[in-house]
Amino acid sequence: MTPSVKDAPDTTITGATTASTVSTAASSQPITSRWPPGIEAVVLSGEDGLYVVDASGVRWSQEAEDADQPLTTDTVRGPQIVSGLDGLGVSSNDEFIAYVEDDKEIVVRSIADGTVTQRATVQTEGHTWLRAISSDGVLAALVTVDPQAEGEDAADEVPWSVTVVDLSSGTATVEKTLNDFVRQRIEDGGRCGLTTLKWLPEYKLLVGLSGDPYETYLYDPVADLLEVIPQLDYIWDLAPGGLVLGTSMGDPAEAVLWNARDGSYEPVVLDTAWPNAGHGGVNADGTALVLMVAKSADWNGGHGWQVFGQEASEWQPAGPVAEVDWMYQPPSLLSNDGTNAWTVVSQSTVYNKTVLLSHDFTTGDWGEWFRSEDMQVNLGSFVFAAVVLED
């Protein structure tokens, strides 16, 4: 694979699909009566297509001509046996979104204004997912499995392969070294599910594997080189600059940050009263992070959200724990000033809808946004493909 541009960090991915689509114009009618402070825009994937929405209304949309339901895909194995190409990817800098048209064409658009920046037809075999798009919107990473094996075997025992597509030229390269490694690991009796596939700076891929053991790898498609990242076990989040938040190997596992640019590793020092961490997010500029923390390993003694900041070569608590006893959803987004955090909560209302949950660490307030009773435009059932924060 020979990339055409070389400078950017890469992607956060949320799976979804669209069918053959038509563009529609923006709407000046606000879709909700209450817009969340600190949020610039959200990307919603629903039964009828994609919608990029801000406080004023729909910026732009890509409506499906023939879509019965949204398909979401967060792992290699899908909910049903299908063939063809589907999926959706959002770049880690929240500038580009990539989706599939007509089961064969990858389209990349600017989230800001809907401009189509890349379009390429891809020939695929089996069941193929668009899993990641680079932060410049040029490279796409696809994952393919055999539909028959997908239906017969456990998810982490089905061999999968990665293909990198340069959308500027339409060139697709099957990544042989990575694919051979996956197949050999399964043939040797191990399990090898795909938990993470994200673009890093300099067109490298972050690859998270489940099984025994869980492992994280750095894959360079240009050099066709696969290297284990010994400091990382499981991945929680990735900042645009290449700062990766996850857990370390070992027992007990610890929250750690690994820098993809220089390979440095920094631990997160938890409060002694809250010594257990479970998932979280890093802010866009990599200066603060937020975690779900708990007093006990069984999570029954109290839990909540807490912000951490960097001190020397460690990450220390930057404030008290925002305790919560009515849900276990971890935070996933943090403002650059570290004062507000958000997460997406599914089925949190009697209407079985997905909402955006926020917490203001300054005031202590919690808020639910995009509730059914607040919606002024009917977009049907939807999931959040991306949440774009204000600068």
C-alpha positions, 0 to 999 in steps of 0.5 A: 500500500502506498498512501498519497498523503502522510500527516494525520492521526486517525479514526474513531469508528462506529458501525452502521450502514446505508443503502442506495442513498440520495442527498437532501438539503439542510433544514433550519428547524431545530430537531430538539427543543433542548440543545446540549451545551458544548456540543457542536454537532451530532451524526445520527444513523437511523432507519432512513439514513444519516443526519448531521445535526447542530443547534439550528437543525439538519446541516445535511443528510444522506437519506436511504431510498430503501432501508428497512433498519439500521445495521450496527456493527462493532465487532467482526461478527455481525448479527446476521449472515450477509454478503457484500460491503457495509459499515460506517466510519468517522475519523478521529478528528471528527472531520470526515464520515465514510459510508457505503452506497449500493453495497460496493461504493465507499463515499467520504464526506466532510461532516462540516458541510457534507462535501464529498471528498472521496468516492471509490468502488471496491470489489469485495468477497464475503461479508466486508465491513468498512471499519475505519477512515483516516483523519484526512479521509483518504485511507479506509480499512475494511474487514472481511469474513467468510459468511458461512464460517461466520454462521457456523463458528464462534465469533472469535474463531472465525478468520478475518482479513484486513484490506486497506483502500486508498480512496484517492486512487481506488487501490485496494491492498490485502494486508497479508502479514496481519491476515496470516497472523490471525489465521495462524493464531486460530489454527494453533487453537487460540481465539482471535476476535477483532475488538479494535481497528483504528487509524493512528498518525502516520497511516498506522493501524491500532489493532486490538485482539480478543482471545487468550490473551487479549493483545494490542498490536501496531500495524504498519501497512506501508512496511507490512510490519506487525508489532505487539504493544506490550504496555496495552491489553485492552483499548478504551479510547484514542485521541486524534494526536495518537494518545491511546487510553486502555488497560495494561497487561498483568493482574490487576490490570491498570489504566494506562496511556500509550503514545503512538508517536513516540511509544512512551507509556504513562500510568494513571494513578487512581485515588486510593479510595477509588482503586478500580477503573472501567473504561473512559475517554481522552479529550481531543488535545490529549491534556485530560481524561475521564474514567468510570471508577469504583470503590470495589472490584465488584462495583457494588460499593459505589462508582462514578466518573472522575477527571484526571490530568497529567502531572510530570510522567503520571496522570493524577485525579484532577477533582472529586468523583461524581458519584452515580447510583442509577446507571453503570454507563462509563464516560466516553467524551471529555471537553478540552477544559475537562469540565464536561463529560458525555456518553451515549446511553441506549434504552434509557427511556420508556420509549426505548430510545438512545440519548446523550448523557452529560455531566458538568463537573463544575455544577454537578449537574447531569443531563439527558439530551435528544429524549423522545419528548424533546424531539421536534423532528421525527427522525425515527429510531437512530444511534449516535455515529459521532458527537462533535464537541465545540473547540 
